[in-house]
Amino acid sequence: MGSSTSKGRRDNAPQQSLSPHQAPTVPIAFPEPAIVPLSFPEPLVPLAVPGPEAILMFLTLYDTVIIVDDSDSMYGNRWVKAGEALQDLARVASQYDEDGLDILFLNSLESEEKVKDPQRVEKLFKRVQPIGATPIGKRIRELLEKYLKQYKETPHLKRVNYIVITDGEATDKHPDNNVETVIVKFAREFERLNAPISQVGIQFVQIGADEEARQFLEMLDDNLKEKHGIRDIVDTSVNRTDEPLDLIKTLLGAINKRVDGGQVVAG
């Protein structure tokens, strides 16, 4: 009866004589690594399941608030495009945000809360006509002030994802409402409070092809983190009036940095 070999040793390997106090050396057998989600401070979708359904599940962690630019420059095709885009957003996001969408405007006092039905969006847009300026900074400041106060009182407050649909550059004149100043101020406040890095996201969606507006929004997206040393809470996407809205980029760009151009980015 032939002698047995140690696990992992070839049959023709030379036999080694061992003293009574020596244990045979054998290779340790490691199992194949399992595919598991990466460990982050907040739940992320496993990269092993990168389909749209799995990616959009990230929205369950957030309240989604849409702020629509109803300035006079949105009149016409851009207003139609904004309404269509918002109906698409409501249709998708409402499946993941159990509270539904909150929809606000820059100028109008009209609003809707807990929207899950795209028909409510259509009715809302019929009640609002675009007119006036583009006070993006003022509106974001008001919303962030309210949310920050709630967060201080309830540190485990549900996260919030602000999506601003606009065609142009902000027209705020007061320095306290400067968009860059507002974003930097509140990013630092949440940093000081040790809030999760993705507690708040601000996604700007440009409707149309105004070049100055594109440069302004891309500056907010690309420059603030490096310029001011703040957490990255801003993302921007551009949608011409004749193009469909990139829903995944729009809904997740500011809150999940693994999403870039509608794709899941590893690492």
ZADOLO-846525 format. One record per residue: residue number from 0; residue in three letters; x, y, z of N, C-alpha, C in turn. Coordinates in nm, 2 decimals. Layout:
NUM, ALA, X, Y, Z, X, Y, Z, X, Y, Z;
...
END
This chain:
0, MET, 0.09, -0.12, 0.00, 0.00, 0.00, 0.00, 0.09, 0.12, 0.00;
1, GLY, 0.07, 0.21, -0.10, 0.16, 0.33, -0.12, 0.14, 0.43, -0.01;
2, SER, 0.25, 0.50, 0.02, 0.24, 0.60, 0.13, 0.17, 0.72, 0.07;
3, SER, 0.09, 0.79, 0.16, 0.01, 0.91, 0.12, 0.10, 1.03, 0.11;
4, THR, 0.06, 1.13, 0.03, 0.14, 1.25, 0.01, 0.06, 1.36, 0.08;
5, SER, 0.14, 1.47, 0.12, 0.08, 1.58, 0.18, 0.00, 1.66, 0.08;
6, LYS, -0.11, 1.73, 0.13, -0.20, 1.81, 0.04, -0.12, 1.91, -0.04;
7, GLY, -0.14, 1.91, -0.17, -0.07, 2.01, -0.25, 0.07, 1.97, -0.30;
8, ARG, 0.12, 1.85, -0.25, 0.26, 1.80, -0.30, 0.24, 1.71, -0.42;
9, ARG, 0.32, 1.73, -0.52, 0.32, 1.64, -0.64, 0.36, 1.50, -0.60;
10, ASP, 0.30, 1.40, -0.67, 0.33, 1.26, -0.64, 0.48, 1.23, -0.65;
11, ASN, 0.55, 1.29, -0.74, 0.69, 1.26, -0.77, 0.78, 1.35, -0.69;
12, ALA, 0.73, 1.43, -0.59, 0.82, 1.51, -0.51, 0.90, 1.43, -0.42;
13, PRO, 1.02, 1.46, -0.39, 1.11, 1.38, -0.29, 1.05, 1.39, -0.15;
14, GLN, 1.05, 1.27, -0.09, 1.00, 1.26, 0.05, 1.10, 1.32, 0.15;
15, GLN, 1.05, 1.38, 0.25, 1.13, 1.45, 0.35, 1.12, 1.37, 0.48;
16, SER, 1.23, 1.34, 0.54, 1.23, 1.28, 0.67, 1.20, 1.38, 0.78;
17, LEU, 1.10, 1.36, 0.87, 1.06, 1.45, 0.97, 1.09, 1.39, 1.11;
18, SER, 1.14, 1.47, 1.20, 1.17, 1.43, 1.33, 1.03, 1.42, 1.40;
19, PRO, 1.02, 1.35, 1.51, 0.89, 1.33, 1.59, 0.84, 1.47, 1.63;
20, HIS, 0.92, 1.57, 1.65, 0.87, 1.70, 1.69, 0.84, 1.80, 1.58;
21, GLN, 0.86, 1.75, 1.45, 0.84, 1.84, 1.34, 0.70, 1.81, 1.28;
22, ALA, 0.62, 1.92, 1.25, 0.50, 1.90, 1.19, 0.52, 1.91, 1.04;
23, PRO, 0.45, 1.83, 0.96, 0.46, 1.85, 0.81, 0.41, 1.99, 0.77;
24, THR, 0.49, 2.04, 0.68, 0.45, 2.17, 0.62, 0.36, 2.15, 0.50;
25, VAL, 0.24, 2.21, 0.51, 0.15, 2.19, 0.39, 0.09, 2.33, 0.35;
26, PRO, 0.07, 2.35, 0.23, 0.01, 2.47, 0.18, -0.13, 2.49, 0.24;
27, ILE, -0.16, 2.62, 0.28, -0.29, 2.65, 0.33, -0.39, 2.67, 0.21;
28, ALA, -0.50, 2.60, 0.21, -0.59, 2.61, 0.10, -0.69, 2.72, 0.13;
29, PHE, -0.69, 2.83, 0.05, -0.78, 2.94, 0.06, -0.90, 2.92, -0.04;
30, PRO, -1.02, 2.94, 0.01, -1.13, 2.93, -0.09, -1.12, 3.05, -0.19;
31, GLU, -1.19, 3.03, -0.30, -1.20, 3.14, -0.40, -1.27, 3.26, -0.33;
32, PRO, -1.22, 3.38, -0.35, -1.29, 3.50, -0.29, -1.43, 3.52, -0.34;
33, ALA, -1.52, 3.54, -0.25, -1.66, 3.57, -0.28, -1.68, 3.71, -0.33;
34, ILE, -1.78, 3.73, -0.41, -1.80, 3.87, -0.46, -1.90, 3.93, -0.35;
35, VAL, -1.85, 4.04, -0.29, -1.92, 4.10, -0.18, -1.92, 4.25, -0.20;
36, PRO, -2.01, 4.33, -0.15, -2.01, 4.47, -0.16, -1.88, 4.53, -0.09;
37, LEU, -1.83, 4.64, -0.15, -1.72, 4.70, -0.08, -1.77, 4.77, 0.05;
38, SER, -1.68, 4.78, 0.14, -1.72, 4.84, 0.27, -1.70, 4.99, 0.27;
39, PHE, -1.81, 5.06, 0.28, -1.81, 5.21, 0.29, -1.89, 5.25, 0.41;
40, PRO, -1.88, 5.38, 0.45, -1.96, 5.43, 0.56, -2.11, 5.42, 0.53;
41, GLU, -2.15, 5.42, 0.41, -2.29, 5.41, 0.38, -2.31, 5.29, 0.28;
42, PRO, -2.42, 5.22, 0.27, -2.44, 5.11, 0.18, -2.42, 5.15, 0.04;
43, LEU, -2.35, 5.07, -0.04, -2.34, 5.10, -0.18, -2.38, 4.97, -0.25;
44, VAL, -2.42, 4.99, -0.38, -2.46, 4.87, -0.46, -2.34, 4.79, -0.49;
45, PRO, -2.35, 4.65, -0.47, -2.23, 4.57, -0.50, -2.20, 4.58, -0.65;
46, LEU, -2.07, 4.59, -0.68, -2.02, 4.60, -0.82, -2.05, 4.48, -0.89;
47, ALA, -2.08, 4.36, -0.82, -2.10, 4.24, -0.89, -2.24, 4.24, -0.96;
48, VAL, -2.33, 4.34, -0.92, -2.46, 4.35, -0.98, -2.48, 4.49, -1.03;
49, PRO, -2.42, 4.53, -1.14, -2.42, 4.67, -1.18, -2.53, 4.71, -1.27;
50, GLY, -2.64, 4.63, -1.27, -2.76, 4.67, -1.35, -2.83, 4.79, -1.30;
51, PRO, -2.91, 4.85, -1.39, -2.98, 4.97, -1.35, -3.07, 4.95, -1.22;
52, GLU, -3.13, 4.84, -1.21, -3.22, 4.82, -1.09, -3.13, 4.82, -0.97;
53, ALA, -3.02, 4.76, -0.97, -2.93, 4.76, -0.85, -2.88, 4.89, -0.82;
54, ILE, -2.84, 4.97, -0.92, -2.78, 5.10, -0.90, -2.89, 5.19, -0.84;
55, LEU, -3.01, 5.19, -0.89, -3.11, 5.28, -0.85, -3.16, 5.25, -0.71;
56, MET, -3.13, 5.13, -0.65, -3.17, 5.10, -0.52, -3.10, 5.20, -0.42;
57, PHE, -2.99, 5.26, -0.46, -2.93, 5.36, -0.37, -3.02, 5.47, -0.34;
58, LEU, -3.12, 5.50, -0.42, -3.22, 5.61, -0.39, -3.30, 5.58, -0.27;
59, THR, -3.31, 5.46, -0.23, -3.40, 5.43, -0.11, -3.34, 5.49, 0.01;
60, LEU, -3.22, 5.54, 0.01, -3.16, 5.60, 0.13, -3.19, 5.75, 0.13;
61, TYR, -3.26, 5.80, 0.03, -3.27, 5.95, 0.01, -3.42, 5.99, 0.00;
62, ASP, -3.44, 6.12, 0.04, -3.55, 6.20, -0.01, -3.51, 6.27, -0.13;
63, THR, -3.59, 6.27, -0.23, -3.55, 6.33, -0.36, -3.63, 6.46, -0.37;
64, VAL, -3.57, 6.57, -0.39, -3.63, 6.70, -0.40, -3.59, 6.77, -0.53;
65, ILE, -3.69, 6.79, -0.62, -3.67, 6.86, -0.75, -3.70, 7.01, -0.74;
66, ILE, -3.60, 7.09, -0.78, -3.62, 7.23, -0.79, -3.62, 7.27, -0.94;
67, VAL, -3.73, 7.32, -0.99, -3.74, 7.36, -1.13, -3.73, 7.51, -1.15;
68, ASP, -3.64, 7.54, -1.24, -3.62, 7.68, -1.29, -3.74, 7.72, -1.36;
69, ASP, -3.82, 7.82, -1.31, -3.94, 7.87, -1.38, -3.92, 8.02, -1.42;
70, SER, -3.79, 8.05, -1.45, -3.76, 8.18, -1.50, -3.81, 8.20, -1.64;
71, ASP, -3.82, 8.33, -1.69, -3.88, 8.35, -1.82, -3.80, 8.29, -1.93;
72, SER, -3.67, 8.26, -1.91, -3.59, 8.20, -2.02, -3.63, 8.06, -2.05;
73, MET, -3.71, 8.00, -1.95, -3.75, 7.86, -1.97, -3.87, 7.85, -2.05;
74, TYR, -3.93, 7.96, -2.09, -4.06, 7.96, -2.17, -4.04, 7.88, -2.30;
75, GLY, -4.14, 7.81, -2.34, -4.14, 7.74, -2.47, -4.09, 7.60, -2.47;
76, ASN, -4.00, 7.56, -2.56, -3.95, 7.42, -2.57, -3.88, 7.38, -2.44;
77, ARG, -3.81, 7.47, -2.38, -3.74, 7.43, -2.26, -3.83, 7.39, -2.14;
78, TRP, -3.95, 7.46, -2.13, -4.04, 7.43, -2.03, -4.11, 7.30, -2.06;
79, VAL, -4.14, 7.27, -2.19, -4.19, 7.14, -2.23, -4.09, 7.03, -2.19;
80, LYS, -3.97, 7.05, -2.22, -3.86, 6.95, -2.19, -3.85, 6.93, -2.04;
81, ALA, -3.86, 7.04, -1.96, -3.85, 7.02, -1.82, -3.96, 6.94, -1.76;
82, GLY, -4.08, 6.97, -1.82, -4.20, 6.89, -1.77, -4.19, 6.74, -1.81;
83, GLU, -4.14, 6.71, -1.93, -4.12, 6.57, -1.97, -4.02, 6.50, -1.89;
84, ALA, -3.91, 6.58, -1.86, -3.80, 6.52, -1.78, -3.85, 6.49, -1.64;
85, LEU, -3.93, 6.58, -1.59, -3.97, 6.56, -1.45, -4.07, 6.44, -1.44;
86, GLN, -4.15, 6.42, -1.54, -4.24, 6.31, -1.54, -4.16, 6.18, -1.54;
87, ASP, -4.05, 6.18, -1.62, -3.97, 6.06, -1.62, -3.90, 6.04, -1.49;
88, LEU, -3.85, 6.14, -1.43, -3.79, 6.13, -1.30, -3.89, 6.08, -1.19;
89, ALA, -4.01, 6.13, -1.20, -4.11, 6.09, -1.10, -4.15, 5.94, -1.12;
90, ARG, -4.15, 5.90, -1.24, -4.19, 5.76, -1.27, -4.08, 5.67, -1.22;
91, VAL, -3.96, 5.70, -1.23, -3.85, 5.61, -1.19, -3.82, 5.63, -1.04;
92, ALA, -3.80, 5.75, -0.99, -3.76, 5.77, -0.85, -3.86, 5.73, -0.75;
93, SER, -3.99, 5.74, -0.79, -4.10, 5.71, -0.70, -4.10, 5.56, -0.66;
94, GLN, -4.04, 5.48, -0.75, -4.03, 5.34, -0.72, -3.93, 5.31, -0.61;
95, TYR, -3.84, 5.40, -0.58, -3.73, 5.38, -0.49, -3.74, 5.47, -0.36;
96, ASP, -3.80, 5.59, -0.38, -3.82, 5.68, -0.27, -3.96, 5.65, -0.22;
97, GLU, -3.98, 5.58, -0.11, -4.12, 5.55, -0.07, -4.20, 5.67, -0.03;
98, ASP, -4.14, 5.78, -0.01, -4.21, 5.91, 0.02, -4.26, 5.98, -0.10;
99, GLY, -4.20, 5.94, -0.22, -4.23, 6.01, -0.34, -4.15, 6.14, -0.35;
100, LEU, -4.16, 6.20, -0.47, -4.08, 6.32, -0.49, -4.14, 6.45, -0.43;
101, ASP, -4.06, 6.54, -0.39, -4.11, 6.68, -0.36, -4.06, 6.77, -0.48;
102, ILE, -4.16, 6.85, -0.53, -4.13, 6.93, -0.64, -4.15, 7.08, -0.61;
103, LEU, -4.05, 7.16, -0.63, -4.05, 7.30, -0.59, -4.01, 7.38, -0.72;
104, PHE, -4.03, 7.51, -0.71, -3.98, 7.60, -0.82, -3.90, 7.71, -0.76;
105, LEU, -3.82, 7.78, -0.85, -3.74, 7.89, -0.81, -3.82, 8.01, -0.77;
106, ASN, -3.93, 8.04, -0.84, -4.00, 8.16, -0.82, -4.15, 8.13, -0.77;
107, SER, -4.22, 8.04, -0.83, -4.35, 8.02, -0.80, -4.36, 7.95, -0.66;
108, LEU, -4.47, 7.98, -0.59, -4.50, 7.92, -0.46, -4.57, 7.79, -0.47;
109, GLU, -4.61, 7.76, -0.60, -4.67, 7.63, -0.62, -4.57, 7.51, -0.59;
110, SER, -4.62, 7.40, -0.54, -4.53, 7.29, -0.51, -4.62, 7.16, -0.49;
111, GLU, -4.56, 7.05, -0.50, -4.62, 6.92, -0.47, -4.53, 6.84, -0.39;
112, GLU, -4.59, 6.76, -0.29, -4.51, 6.68, -0.21, -4.55, 6.53, -0.23;
113, LYS, -4.46, 6.44, -0.21, -4.49, 6.30, -0.21, -4.55, 6.26, -0.34;
114, VAL, -4.49, 6.31, -0.45, -4.54, 6.28, -0.59, -4.49, 6.14, -0.64;
115, LYS, -4.58, 6.06, -0.67, -4.55, 5.93, -0.73, -4.61, 5.91, -0.87;
116, ASP, -4.71, 5.99, -0.90, -4.79, 5.98, -1.02, -4.74, 6.09, -1.12;
117, PRO, -4.69, 6.05, -1.24, -4.65, 6.15, -1.34, -4.76, 6.24, -1.38;
118, GLN, -4.89, 6.20, -1.37, -5.00, 6.29, -1.40, -5.00, 6.41, -1.31;
119, ARG, -4.96, 6.40, -1.18, -4.96, 6.51, -1.09, -4.86, 6.61, -1.14;
120, VAL, -4.75, 6.57, -1.20, -4.65, 6.66, -1.25, -4.71, 6.74, -1.37;
121, GLU, -4.78, 6.67, -1.46, -4.84, 6.74, -1.57, -4.94, 6.84, -1.53;
122, LYS, -5.02, 6.81, -1.43, -5.11, 6.91, -1.38, -5.04, 7.03, -1.31;
123, LEU, -4.93, 7.00, -1.24, -4.86, 7.10, -1.17, -4.80, 7.20, -1.27;
124, PHE, -4.75, 7.15, -1.38, -4.68, 7.23, -1.49, -4.79, 7.32, -1.56;
125, LYS, -4.91, 7.28, -1.56, -5.01, 7.36, -1.62, -5.05, 7.48, -1.53;
126, ARG, -5.02, 7.46, -1.40, -5.06, 7.57, -1.31, -4.95, 7.68, -1.30;
127, VAL, -4.83, 7.65, -1.35, -4.71, 7.73, -1.33, -4.67, 7.78, -1.47;
128, GLN, -4.64, 7.91, -1.49, -4.59, 7.97, -1.61, -4.45, 8.03, -1.58;
129, PRO, -4.35, 8.00, -1.66, -4.22, 8.05, -1.64, -4.21, 8.20, -1.65;
130, ILE, -4.17, 8.27, -1.55, -4.15, 8.42, -1.55, -4.06, 8.46, -1.44;
131, GLY, -3.98, 8.56, -1.46, -3.89, 8.61, -1.36, -3.75, 8.57, -1.38;
132, ALA, -3.67, 8.59, -1.27, -3.52, 8.57, -1.27, -3.49, 8.42, -1.24;
133, THR, -3.36, 8.40, -1.21, -3.31, 8.27, -1.18, -3.24, 8.26, -1.05;
134, PRO, -3.31, 8.27, -0.94, -3.25, 8.28, -0.80, -3.21, 8.14, -0.75;
135, ILE, -3.12, 8.08, -0.81, -3.08, 7.94, -0.77, -3.01, 7.94, -0.63;
136, GLY, -2.92, 8.04, -0.61, -2.85, 8.04, -0.48, -2.95, 8.07, -0.37;
137, LYS, -3.04, 8.16, -0.38, -3.14, 8.19, -0.28, -3.22, 8.06, -0.24;
138, ARG, -3.27, 7.99, -0.34, -3.35, 7.88, -0.32, -3.27, 7.76, -0.25;
139, ILE, -3.15, 7.74, -0.30, -3.07, 7.63, -0.24, -3.04, 7.67, -0.09;
140, ARG, -3.01, 7.80, -0.07, -2.98, 7.84, 0.07, -3.09, 7.82, 0.16;
141, GLU, -3.22, 7.85, 0.12, -3.33, 7.83, 0.20, -3.36, 7.68, 0.23;
142, LEU, -3.34, 7.60, 0.13, -3.36, 7.46, 0.15, -3.25, 7.40, 0.25;
143, LEU, -3.13, 7.44, 0.23, -3.02, 7.38, 0.31, -3.02, 7.43, 0.45;
144, GLU, -3.07, 7.55, 0.47, -3.08, 7.61, 0.61, -3.18, 7.52, 0.68;
145, LYS, -3.30, 7.49, 0.62, -3.40, 7.42, 0.68, -3.35, 7.27, 0.71;
146, TYR, -3.29, 7.21, 0.61, -3.24, 7.08, 0.63, -3.13, 7.07, 0.74;
147, LEU, -3.04, 7.16, 0.74, -2.93, 7.16, 0.84, -2.99, 7.17, 0.98;
148, LYS, -3.09, 7.26, 1.00, -3.15, 7.27, 1.13, -3.21, 7.14, 1.17;
149, GLN, -3.28, 7.07, 1.08, -3.34, 6.94, 1.11, -3.23, 6.84, 1.14;
150, TYR, -3.12, 6.84, 1.07, -3.01, 6.75, 1.09, -2.95, 6.76, 1.23;
151, LYS, -2.93, 6.89, 1.27, -2.88, 6.91, 1.40, -2.96, 6.85, 1.51;
152, GLU, -3.09, 6.86, 1.49, -3.19, 6.80, 1.59, -3.20, 6.65, 1.58;
153, THR, -3.18, 6.60, 1.46, -3.20, 6.45, 1.43, -3.08, 6.41, 1.35;
154, PRO, -2.97, 6.37, 1.41, -2.85, 6.33, 1.33, -2.87, 6.21, 1.23;
155, HIS, -2.97, 6.13, 1.26, -2.99, 6.02, 1.17, -3.10, 6.05, 1.07;
156, LEU, -3.12, 6.18, 1.04, -3.22, 6.22, 0.94, -3.19, 6.16, 0.81;
157, LYS, -3.30, 6.13, 0.74, -3.29, 6.07, 0.61, -3.21, 6.16, 0.51;
158, ARG, -3.13, 6.11, 0.43, -3.04, 6.19, 0.34, -3.13, 6.26, 0.24;
159, VAL, -3.07, 6.36, 0.17, -3.15, 6.43, 0.08, -3.07, 6.46, -0.05;
160, ASN, -3.15, 6.44, -0.16, -3.09, 6.46, -0.30, -3.16, 6.57, -0.37;
161, TYR, -3.10, 6.68, -0.38, -3.16, 6.80, -0.45, -3.12, 6.79, -0.60;
162, ILE, -3.22, 6.80, -0.69, -3.20, 6.80, -0.83, -3.25, 6.93, -0.89;
163, VAL, -3.17, 7.02, -0.94, -3.20, 7.15, -0.99, -3.21, 7.14, -1.14;
164, ILE, -3.33, 7.16, -1.20, -3.34, 7.16, -1.34, -3.35, 7.30, -1.39;
165, THR, -3.25, 7.35, -1.47, -3.24, 7.49, -1.51, -3.18, 7.50, -1.65;
166, ASP, -3.20, 7.61, -1.71, -3.14, 7.64, -1.84, -3.02, 7.74, -1.84;
167, GLY, -3.01, 7.80, -1.72, -2.91, 7.91, -1.72, -2.84, 7.94, -1.60;
168, GLU, -2.75, 8.04, -1.60, -2.67, 8.08, -1.49, -2.76, 8.16, -1.39;
169, ALA, -2.73, 8.14, -1.26, -2.80, 8.21, -1.15, -2.79, 8.36, -1.17;
170, THR, -2.90, 8.43, -1.12, -2.90, 8.58, -1.13, -2.90, 8.64, -0.99;
171, ASP, -2.87, 8.56, -0.89, -2.87, 8.62, -0.75, -2.76, 8.73, -0.74;
172, LYS, -2.81, 8.84, -0.68, -2.72, 8.96, -0.67, -2.66, 8.97, -0.53;
173, HIS, -2.74, 8.93, -0.43, -2.69, 8.94, -0.29, -2.58, 8.85, -0.26;
174, PRO, -2.47, 8.89, -0.20, -2.36, 8.80, -0.18, -2.39, 8.67, -0.10;
175, ASP, -2.49, 8.68, -0.01, -2.53, 8.57, 0.07, -2.59, 8.46, -0.01;
176, ASN, -2.64, 8.50, -0.13, -2.71, 8.40, -0.22, -2.63, 8.36, -0.34;
177, ASN, -2.50, 8.40, -0.34, -2.41, 8.35, -0.44, -2.40, 8.20, -0.44;
178, VAL, -2.43, 8.13, -0.55, -2.44, 7.98, -0.55, -2.31, 7.92, -0.49;
179, GLU, -2.20, 7.96, -0.54, -2.07, 7.91, -0.49, -2.06, 7.92, -0.34;
180, THR, -2.09, 8.05, -0.29, -2.07, 8.07, -0.15, -2.17, 7.99, -0.07;
181, VAL, -2.29, 7.97, -0.11, -2.39, 7.89, -0.04, -2.34, 7.74, -0.03;
182, ILE, -2.30, 7.69, -0.14, -2.26, 7.54, -0.14, -2.14, 7.52, -0.05;
183, VAL, -2.04, 7.61, -0.06, -1.92, 7.60, 0.02, -1.95, 7.61, 0.17;
184, LYS, -2.04, 7.70, 0.20, -2.08, 7.73, 0.35, -2.14, 7.60, 0.40;
185, PHE, -2.24, 7.54, 0.33, -2.31, 7.43, 0.39, -2.23, 7.30, 0.38;
186, ALA, -2.14, 7.29, 0.28, -2.05, 7.17, 0.28, -1.96, 7.17, 0.40;
187, ARG, -1.92, 7.29, 0.44, -1.83, 7.30, 0.56, -1.91, 7.27, 0.68;
188, GLU, -2.04, 7.31, 0.69, -2.12, 7.29, 0.81, -2.14, 7.14, 0.83;
189, PHE, -2.17, 7.07, 0.72, -2.19, 6.92, 0.73, -2.06, 6.85, 0.77;
190, GLU, -1.95, 6.90, 0.72, -1.82, 6.85, 0.75, -1.80, 6.86, 0.90;
191, ARG, -1.82, 6.98, 0.95, -1.80, 7.01, 1.09, -1.89, 6.92, 1.18;
192, LEU, -2.00, 6.89, 1.13, -2.09, 6.80, 1.21, -2.06, 6.65, 1.19;
193, ASN, -1.96, 6.62, 1.11, -1.92, 6.48, 1.09, -2.03, 6.41, 1.02;
194, ALA, -2.11, 6.47, 0.94, -2.22, 6.40, 0.86, -2.16, 6.31, 0.76;
195, PRO, -2.22, 6.20, 0.73, -2.18, 6.11, 0.62, -2.15, 6.19, 0.49;
196, ILE, -2.05, 6.15, 0.42, -2.00, 6.22, 0.30, -2.11, 6.24, 0.20;
197, SER, -2.21, 6.15, 0.20, -2.32, 6.16, 0.10, -2.45, 6.20, 0.17;
198, GLN, -2.44, 6.27, 0.28, -2.57, 6.31, 0.34, -2.65, 6.40, 0.25;
199, VAL, -2.59, 6.49, 0.18, -2.66, 6.58, 0.09, -2.59, 6.58, -0.05;
200, GLY, -2.67, 6.58, -0.15, -2.62, 6.59, -0.29, -2.70, 6.70, -0.36;
201, ILE, -2.63, 6.77, -0.45, -2.70, 6.87, -0.54, -2.66, 6.84, -0.68;
202, GLN, -2.76, 6.80, -0.76, -2.74, 6.77, -0.90, -2.80, 6.88, -0.98;
203, PHE, -2.72, 6.94, -1.07, -2.77, 7.04, -1.16, -2.79, 6.98, -1.30;
204, VAL, -2.91, 7.00, -1.35, -2.94, 6.94, -1.49, -2.97, 7.06, -1.58;
205, GLN, -2.88, 7.08, -1.67, -2.90, 7.19, -1.77, -2.99, 7.15, -1.88;
206, ILE, -3.09, 7.23, -1.90, -3.18, 7.21, -2.02, -3.14, 7.31, -2.13;
207, GLY, -3.11, 7.27, -2.25, -3.07, 7.36, -2.35, -2.92, 7.36, -2.37;
208, ALA, -2.87, 7.45, -2.45, -2.72, 7.45, -2.48, -2.66, 7.58, -2.46;
209, ASP, -2.70, 7.66, -2.37, -2.64, 7.79, -2.34, -2.50, 7.77, -2.29;
210, GLU, -2.40, 7.82, -2.36, -2.26, 7.80, -2.32, -2.22, 7.86, -2.19;
211, GLU, -2.26, 7.98, -2.16, -2.22, 8.04, -2.03, -2.28, 7.96, -1.92;
212, ALA, -2.40, 7.92, -1.93, -2.47, 7.84, -1.83, -2.39, 7.71, -1.81;
213, ARG, -2.35, 7.64, -1.92, -2.27, 7.52, -1.91, -2.15, 7.54, -1.83;
214, GLN, -2.07, 7.65, -1.86, -1.95, 7.68, -1.79, -1.97, 7.70, -1.65;
215, PHE, -2.08, 7.78, -1.61, -2.11, 7.81, -1.48, -2.14, 7.68, -1.40;
216, LEU, -2.22, 7.59, -1.45, -2.26, 7.47, -1.38, -2.14, 7.37, -1.37;
217, GLU, -2.06, 7.37, -1.47, -1.94, 7.28, -1.47, -1.84, 7.33, -1.37;
218, MET, -1.83, 7.46, -1.35, -1.74, 7.52, -1.25, -1.79, 7.47, -1.11;
219, LEU, -1.92, 7.47, -1.08, -1.97, 7.42, -0.96, -1.93, 7.28, -0.93;
220, ASP, -1.94, 7.20, -1.04, -1.91, 7.06, -1.03, -1.76, 7.03, -1.02;
221, ASP, -1.68, 7.09, -1.10, -1.54, 7.05, -1.11, -1.44, 7.13, -1.01;
222, ASN, -1.48, 7.25, -0.97, -1.37, 7.34, -0.91, -1.39, 7.35, -0.76;
223, LEU, -1.51, 7.34, -0.71, -1.53, 7.37, -0.57, -1.45, 7.29, -0.47;
224, LYS, -1.44, 7.16, -0.50, -1.37, 7.07, -0.40, -1.22, 7.11, -0.39;
225, GLU, -1.16, 7.13, -0.50, -1.02, 7.16, -0.50, -0.99, 7.31, -0.45;
226, LYS, -1.08, 7.40, -0.50, -1.06, 7.54, -0.47, -1.08, 7.57, -0.32;
227, HIS, -1.18, 7.50, -0.26, -1.21, 7.54, -0.12, -1.18, 7.42, -0.02;
228, GLY, -1.14, 7.31, -0.07, -1.11, 7.20, 0.02, -1.23, 7.14, 0.09;
229, ILE, -1.34, 7.14, 0.01, -1.47, 7.09, 0.07, -1.50, 6.95, 0.02;
230, ARG, -1.60, 6.89, 0.08, -1.65, 6.76, 0.03, -1.72, 6.78, -0.10;
231, ASP, -1.72, 6.68, -0.19, -1.78, 6.69, -0.32, -1.93, 6.66, -0.32;
232, ILE, -2.02, 6.76, -0.32, -2.16, 6.73, -0.31, -2.23, 6.77, -0.44;
233, VAL, -2.16, 6.81, -0.54, -2.22, 6.87, -0.66, -2.19, 6.78, -0.78;
234, ASP, -2.29, 6.77, -0.87, -2.27, 6.71, -1.00, -2.35, 6.78, -1.10;
235, THR, -2.31, 6.78, -1.23, -2.38, 6.85, -1.33, -2.40, 6.76, -1.45;
236, SER, -2.51, 6.77, -1.52, -2.53, 6.70, -1.65, -2.60, 6.80, -1.74;
237, VAL, -2.57, 6.78, -1.87, -2.62, 6.87, -1.97, -2.72, 6.79, -2.06;
238, ASN, -2.84, 6.84, -2.08, -2.93, 6.78, -2.17, -2.99, 6.88, -2.27;
239, ARG, -2.96, 6.86, -2.39, -3.01, 6.95, -2.50, -3.16, 6.92, -2.51;
240, THR, -3.24, 7.01, -2.56, -3.38, 6.99, -2.57, -3.43, 6.88, -2.66;
241, ASP, -3.34, 6.84, -2.75, -3.37, 6.73, -2.84, -3.31, 6.60, -2.80;
242, GLU, -3.26, 6.59, -2.67, -3.20, 6.47, -2.62, -3.28, 6.41, -2.51;
243, PRO, -3.29, 6.28, -2.49, -3.35, 6.22, -2.37, -3.27, 6.24, -2.25;
244, LEU, -3.34, 6.25, -2.14, -3.27, 6.27, -2.01, -3.20, 6.14, -1.97;
245, ASP, -3.07, 6.16, -1.92, -3.00, 6.05, -1.87, -3.05, 6.03, -1.72;
246, LEU, -3.14, 5.94, -1.70, -3.20, 5.93, -1.57, -3.11, 5.88, -1.46;
247, ILE, -3.02, 5.79, -1.49, -2.93, 5.74, -1.38, -2.84, 5.85, -1.34;
248, LYS, -2.78, 5.91, -1.44, -2.68, 6.02, -1.41, -2.76, 6.13, -1.33;
249, THR, -2.88, 6.17, -1.37, -2.95, 6.27, -1.31, -2.99, 6.24, -1.16;
250, LEU, -3.03, 6.12, -1.14, -3.08, 6.08, -1.01, -2.97, 6.05, -0.91;
251, LEU, -2.85, 6.00, -0.96, -2.75, 5.95, -0.88, -2.62, 6.03, -0.88;
252, GLY, -2.60, 6.11, -0.98, -2.47, 6.18, -1.00, -2.41, 6.25, -0.88;
253, ALA, -2.49, 6.31, -0.80, -2.44, 6.39, -0.69, -2.43, 6.31, -0.56;
254, ILE, -2.49, 6.19, -0.55, -2.49, 6.12, -0.43, -2.42, 5.99, -0.43;
255, ASN, -2.38, 5.94, -0.55, -2.30, 5.82, -0.57, -2.19, 5.84, -0.67;
256, LYS, -2.07, 5.86, -0.62, -1.96, 5.90, -0.71, -1.92, 5.78, -0.79;
257, ARG, -1.98, 5.67, -0.78, -1.95, 5.56, -0.87, -2.03, 5.57, -1.00;
258, VAL, -2.11, 5.66, -1.00, -2.19, 5.68, -1.12, -2.13, 5.80, -1.20;
259, ASP, -2.09, 5.77, -1.33, -2.03, 5.87, -1.41, -2.08, 5.85, -1.55;
260, GLY, -2.16, 5.95, -1.60, -2.21, 5.94, -1.73, -2.31, 5.82, -1.75;
261, GLY, -2.38, 5.79, -1.64, -2.48, 5.68, -1.64, -2.42, 5.54, -1.63;
262, GLN, -2.29, 5.53, -1.60, -2.22, 5.40, -1.58, -2.17, 5.39, -1.44;
263, VAL, -2.16, 5.26, -1.40, -2.10, 5.24, -1.27, -1.95, 5.23, -1.28;
264, VAL, -1.88, 5.31, -1.20, -1.74, 5.32, -1.21, -1.67, 5.25, -1.10;
265, ALA, -1.59, 5.15, -1.12, -1.52, 5.08, -1.02, -1.41, 5.16, -0.96;
266, GLY, -1.39, 5.15, -0.82, -1.28, 5.21, -0.76, -1.32, 5.35, -0.71;
END
